[in-house]
Amino acid sequence: MEEVEKRYYSISEVATQLKVSQSLLRYWETEFDFIRPRKNKKGDRQFTRHDIELLQRVYELVKEKGYTLQGARDSIKAKEYQTSENAAVIASLHKLRTFLTELRDGLDGQ
């Protein structure tokens, strides 16, 4: 039977997973504008897998590598910028490949 992954995780689940306090997660939420968990009608935070990955990256930079909060912010934003640039390059390469494949198929048919 295939295991179903949850869509949202509570702050207590995330805190347990990262082995940090819930208050630290709330603090990081105020310090890092890219960490924006969804909140339900009661105001409970609901973290996505993407939120957790960002929090893991913050933890790694701040707790394990000794970065300042500003240094961690800069590092993560630079990485996201690089990732979006890579996605744009990959998309243009796919377009080029499609064009070249169609060109080759057109030449083979002649």
Buried (B, 14 or more C-beta within 10 A) or exposed (E): EEEEEEEBBBBEEBBEEBEBEBEBBBEBBEBBEEBEBEEEEEEEBBBBEEBBEBBEBBBEBBBEEEBEBEEBBEBBEEEEEEEEEEEEEEEEEEEEEEEEEEEEEEEEEE
